[in-house]
Amino acid sequence: MVSRGLVSDRVNYTSMMDGFFKVGKELDAFDMAQEMTQKSSGFDIVAYNVLINGLFKRGKYESESFYTGMRELGLVPDSATFNTMINAYCKEGNLENALKLLNEMRSYGLLPDLITRNILVQRLCAAGEIEKTMDVLNDMLVFGFHPTPTTHKAVLDASSKSRER
């Protein structure tokens, strides 16, 4: 980019890092992250979200340490950060930590969106946690969110599986 007169900035570095993760080149993504910290103004929440999400999608669960590091740098997590981390905990089967993050999300003044709620409904249903699923669904309605087809499918799948047992 420099040879063409373009100056790399945080947006360019973040985009490149995201691209490397998407094609499975995590070492190149880390190199880009390191270069970004050396040559630009460092990470912002978007860059950290790309890093955490890229690690998670590549099956690397050290995303939690990056989440902790992000907060230590004084960066405030946003909805995308929480959705990624809640999804990661759920996929690990750590529903307790996923629900703790839901509460932490609220402590930052962020309302869980449909993505957050659908992640939780799907994972809680899959784990057979029907009572907790109902809590999330009731909460969803209280805040004016309506179940989506994804939400309905998760609940119906869980219901049919519980009848098979």
Summary of the structure (lengths in Angstrom):
residues: 165
radius of gyration: 18.4
end to end distance: 58.9
largest distance: 64.6
contacts: 482
relative contact order: 0.08
helix: 74%
strand: 0%
